[in-house]
């Protein structure tokens, strides 16, 4: 019955709004006369009041309609509404003044009445809205759209702009089932103050006490600027209370600074790693992407798909997605078309190792910018399949780079890895060989070849994070290869954005290094992920050490001896000093590698890799290699 009554009122509220507006306009005009004549209106002026009443009603009702104020009285009021009310009242009073002067005649109409009427009409219009919202949020029961009595008692950590926005939206949406109790904020000048009608109950030192005394069931960390070490401290404080907690995304993830309840989410590992927001030179990126034909290889992969998302924002003439995996390619195509309906898009099934197919694609689409992200990247798997690593990572890069030169592409950006530096595994060595080929080709080509080198990417396919999460869901143990193993990490969007940025800075032959921040211990990463899942490492879920895998080393590097490093105009991008590369020598070595890989001549593949990449030192880690050998060599 209550729902039916509420729905009936909402459907027919316009028939309540118009009479209420008539009452407010009449009341304001009458109050102006009463105040002017000390509540005793002379009969002559009373007659003037009734003569002018129809005109002022018509003029002001039309003004309210023109400014869109005929709906929404019963639900919300905001600063924007107040401004619209002021505009409507000012316009209505001005038109009414013109009517009095040029139609009715100003004689016999007190000037003060015209001024007071405008003031009273604005105060009554705004006051009714404010009182309606306040009554609805604080006194009506939830079925009528009021406060959520009995909802989850919620505390907001942070009484700044983000916290107040969240509080405002929660109070306007009782269906969320949250009952706000107050704020916690470390700024002492806010203690004892009230924001959005809620008290600031103290600083972080009172968090546990407040959670107990106020029976808090959920904490919302509403400090979008908190990243890394600061957020880790906040998480530890919240975890110590035993209360469920959530957070807002970082400042860089918020659109136009707007904070909504939909953005509240559990704290994730990316939040705690403290990656700072990337500042892009959007004009520089736009200069080489907007209106251009852009091709992305490996477009269905983690980095490739994010590159496609980022490129689409710069309005290319055409975006060509190239991948050998059908279903993921279909998914990213659908996603991009949904997000960018006007984007000219082509999804191409193709293998970067197939020269005829790649040359056909390049000849047809004539891409001006190429992002080469297609690669095999799993270290242990490539240790068992070195011929395929060489065929895909070296020969595939050679095919794509050659095609880019033949079709006259302006830029080609190759996505590389920190494992190419002093490699101890086949995957890293194959990527370093590909880097050398691209550097050599850049010496004699008008195409600007650029290589971008970075470390592990959080959440990418095959990264440790999804593996750890799966192990935690199974109840453990979480497996780590070695207690001291460290890796560089960055997020997928950050990596893709910096790849685009580096591409805009390259003149040809450079290797750009992305600022990976401080290396992170994988064991610490595993422990933090266990805690974020609501468990305690060592008590609820064990961490088991399995030993380094074939080709794996304890730490990664970003520079090879002799490369050096130089700054660029971007704070998160460095450039490795070029090492001279003879293209003819490198091209011959790549051809020999390709022929050995085709013949699955594993010993020769490894020998040629060591010749081409002298710093390649295979790490046996005490484990035998189990390469897939051809039958003739068994």
Secondary structure, DSSP 4 states (H G I P E B T S, - for coil): -HHHHHHHHHHTTHHHHHHHHHHHHHHHHHHHHHHHTTT---HHHHHHHHHHHHHHHHHHHHHHHHTT-SS-TTT---HHHHHHHHHHHHHHHHHHHHHIIIII-STTS-HHHHHHHHHHHHHHHHHHHHHHHHHHHHTS-GGGT---TTSEEEEEE--SHHHHHHHHHHHH-GGG-EEEEEEE-S-GGGTT-EETTEEB---GGGHHHHHHHTT--EEEE--TT--HHHHHHHHHHHHHHT-EEEEPPPGGGSSTT---GGG-B---HHHHHTPPPP---HHHHHHHHTTSEEEEETTTSHHHHHHHHHHHTT--SEEEEEES-HHHHHHHHHHHHHH-TT--EEEEE--TT-HHHHHHHHHHH--SEEEE------HHHHHH-HHHHIIIIIIHHHHHHHHHHHTT-SEEEEEEEGGGTT--SHHHHHHHHHHHHHHHHHTT-SSEEEEEEE-EEET-TT-HHHHHHHHHHTT-PEEES-TT-EE-EEEHHHHHHHHHHHHHH--SSEEEEE---S-EEHHHHHHHHHHHTT--BTTTB-EEE--PPTT--S---S--TTT-EEE-SSTTEEEEPPPP--HHHHHHHHHHHHHHHHTT-HHHHHHHHHHHSTT-----TT--------GGG-
